């Protein structure tokens, strides 16, 4: 019986590898070339004679409520000029970013055949880090002044845990997250488990759409933070279970374990400052992955529409020890 189970496991593994290879091959032949339109450069170098042409090609970047004089004043604004110069210095070329976005679009097209590649346009935003990327049906905007590196002088005064993601490597991750917003059905989360699984679904979406990024990049952890979460997974799970947090509707729990923050809040001095933020999202991710690994007959899209309790109850999740 032991040998039969072993051979069955080998067969399943081989079949799974072949299927994964087939998917990878099918995705790789999808044509999704990406050229980022450098509106940021065109705007910074515009003269009054150029403005009409810019407004014609990028009407969505110019509110009709403002006259041309307003836009010329903005071009010549000292802060705008400093932002533009910093962006051009940091991003003289965007070829590597274009390659990653092209791969994201290939994966989106494979899993969502109706997907049509939008125009991808770079801009500046006076460091509006709450809107680093904007995704619509036909246009993706990337505010490059929010990706100059966490230590850039423009970010002085921004909390460290927020500016940690202000790096080039996160551009395609943020785009994938924005697409997750579009493809995942909105649900009203009531319990901590609901919040955990919702976050886990978003990260599993990234697993499929940007498999070339590391797990740390997908969840916006440092490699050390991810290692801490993996090492302490069993302890975290025990903490949640013993305190009956999973099905709690306490409104303070998302702030402690789901939302971006400097660290997760266990209210235990010996681990609070060591723990990474969003530890509940990390656990939800592991539950979703366990569910998909143990329910191969369920499609990715069907899983996204399932309730958190169904996923949890059929996940056979066991934390790492």
N, C-alpha and C positions, 0 to 999 in steps of 0.2 A: 504493500500500500504506500509505503514511504517513497519507493522508487517511482511508482505511478504518479504520485503527486509532483515529484521532482520533474519528470518528463513533461507533464502537463504544463508546469510552470515554464519550462524551457520553450515549449511550443508556443505558448501565449506570448512570451517575450519576443521570440523570433517574428511572429505574425505582427505584433505591435510595432517592432522596428521597421518591418517592410512597409506597413501602412504609413508610418511617420515619414519614411523616405519617399514614398509615393506622393504624399501631400506636399512635401518640400519641393519635389520636382515640378509638380503642377503649379505651385505658387511662383516658382522661379521663372517660368516662361510667360507669365502675365505681363503685358506691356504697360508699365506705369512710369514713364520718365517724368522727372520733376525738375523744373527750373524755377527757382525762387526769384520773383520780380522784386528788384531792389528799389522799392518806393522810397525807403529811407534815404538812399543816396540821391535819387532824382529830386526829392523834395528839398534836401539840404543844398543842392546846387542850382535850384530853380531861379530864374530871373523873371521879371514881370512878363516878358514875352513867352516864357515857358508855361506860365500858370494855366492858361486856357487849355493847352494840350494835356496837362496833368489832370485837370478837372474832367476832361472828356474821357481819358483812359481809366481814371480812378474816381468816378463820381461819388462812390460810397465813402471816400476819405474826406470829402468836403461838404460840410453842412451848408445848405443854401441860405441859412439864416445869417451868414457872415459875408461881408463884401470881400473883394480881392485884396483890399488894403490890409484886412485882418490877417490873411494868410501870408502876405509878404512881411508883415511885422513879425509873425511867428517864425518865419524862416531866418530872419535877422536877429531874433531873440538870443541873447547871450547863452542862456541855459540850453536852448535848442541846439545852438551851434556846438556847445561842449558835448552834448549827448551824441550828436551826429558824428563828430570827430572821434569820440571814444568807440562808437560802434564800427566805424570804417576801419579804425586801427585794429580792433579785435576780430573783425570779420571782413578782411579784404576779399575773401572767397568763402562761399558756402557749399562747396562741392560735397564735403563729407556729410553735412546736414541734409543736403538734397538726396544723397544716397540712402540715408536712413529713412527719410520721409517716403521715398519711392518704395522701399521695402514695406513700410507701414501700409501704404496704399495697395500694394500687391496682396497683402494679407487681408485687408478690408474687402477687396474685390473678390477674393476667394471665398470668404465666409459670408459676404453680403453681395451677391452678384449684381444687384441694382446700383451698387455704389459707383459714382462717377467722380473721377479725380477733379478736385477744384483748382482754381488758381491759388497759388501760394505766394503770399506777399509779405515782405518784411517792412517794418516800420519802427518808429520810436513812440514812446507813450508817456514821457515824463516819469518813467519808472513806476508805472501803474501795475504793481506786481499782483494785484488781484485779477488782472486781465492780461496775463502774459501771452496767452494765445486765445484767439476767437475762431470758432469753427462754424461755418454755415454750409448750406447745400452746394454753394458755388464758389465760396471764398474761404481760405484759411489765412488769418493774420497772425504774424509772429512779431512781438515787440522785442527787438533785439537788445534794447537797452535794459531789459530785465535778465539778460544772460551774459553779463560781463565778468562773472567770477565773484564768489561770495565776499572777497576782501576788497572789492573795488570801492574807491572813495565815494562814489555816488550812493552807496548803500549804508553809509554811516548813520546810525540811529535806527536802522532796521534790525529787529531782533535776529540773533544768530540762527535760530532754528528755521526762520523764514528765508533768510538769504542763503542758506545752505544749498537751496535748489536753483540759485541764480547762476547756473553754469551751462555751457553748451551741450553737455551730455544729456541734459534734461529736456531739451527742446522737443524731441520726438516723443519722449515719455509724457510730457504735458499735452501734446497733440493727441496721443492715444487715450489719455484720460478724458479729454474733451469729447472724443468720439464715443467713449464709453457712456458719457452723459446722454448722447443722442440715441444710442442703441439699447441701453438698459431701461426697462419700463420703470417709471417713478412709482415708488411704494411708500406708504407711511409706516416708518419704523416705530414699533412700540417698545420692544424689549432690547436689552443689550445684545442678545443673539441676533435679532433683526439687523442691528447696526453692524455687527461683526460679519454676518453673511453678505450684507450689501457691499461692504468694503472688500470682502473676499471675492465676490463676483467681478468687481472692477479690476482687481489684480489678476484674476484668471483671464479676463478679457485681454489684459496686457500680455499675459503669458503667450497667448495665441497671436496677437497682432504685432508684438515687438519681441519675438523670441531671441533676438540678437542682443538685447540689453540684459544686464545682470539683474538678479533678484533684488539686490540692494538698490539699484537705480530705479527699478519699477516701483518700489515702496518708498523711495527717497530716504533710504538709510545709508549711513556709512558702512563699509564692510565690517567694521567693529560692532556697530549696532546690530547688524544682521546676525553676526556670530553670537552676540549676547542673547538675542531672541531665540536662536536655535538651541543654544546651550541650556537655557532656562525654560524651555517650552513646557516641560512636564510640571515644573514648579508653578508657572503661571496658570496652567490649566487647573491644577489642584487649588490654587487660590480662588479662581473663579467658581469652581464647583463647591468648595467648602463654604463659601460665603453666599451661595445661591444667587449669584449675579446674573447668570445666563438669561433667566426669564424675568428679571427685575425690570420695572419700568421707571426706576429712579432717574430723573432728568439730569442728575449730576454725572452719571456714568459715561455718557459720550465725551464729556469734557475731560474725564480722567483717562479713558482708554481708546477713544476713537478719533477725536479731532487732533489736528496738528498742534504740537506743543513742544516745549523743551524736553519733556520726558513724560512717561506714564506715571500716574499717581496711585501707588499702592498704599500710601500713608504708612510706609515702613522706611525709616531713615536709611537702613542699610542697603536698600535697593533702588529707592526712588531716583536718586541722582545718577545711578548707573544705567537705568533702563532707557530704551529708546521710546519715542512717542508712538502713539497709534498701535499699542501692543494688541489691542482687541481686533484691529484690522488684520494684523499679522496672523493671529489665531484663526480668524474667519477665512483667510486665504488657505490655510492648511486644511481646514474642514472641507472647503470647496474642492480642493485638489484631491483629498481623500475620497470625496463623493464621486468625482469623475473617474478616478482610478478604479473604484469598486463597482461602478455602474456603466460599463463601456457601451451598453445599448442605448444610453441616454445621450442625445445630441447636446452640443454646446449651447445652442439656442434654446432648447427645451429647458436646460438647467437654469438659464438666466431668468426664466419665467416661473420657476418653482419657488414655493415658500421656504423661508429659512428653516422652519421646523422639519419639513420634508427632507431637505438637504441634510440637516444635522442628524435626523433619525436614521437615515440610510447611508450615512457616510462611513460608518465603522471607523471613525476617527480615533486614533491613539497617539497621544503626544510623544515626541521623541524623548528618550531618557538619557 
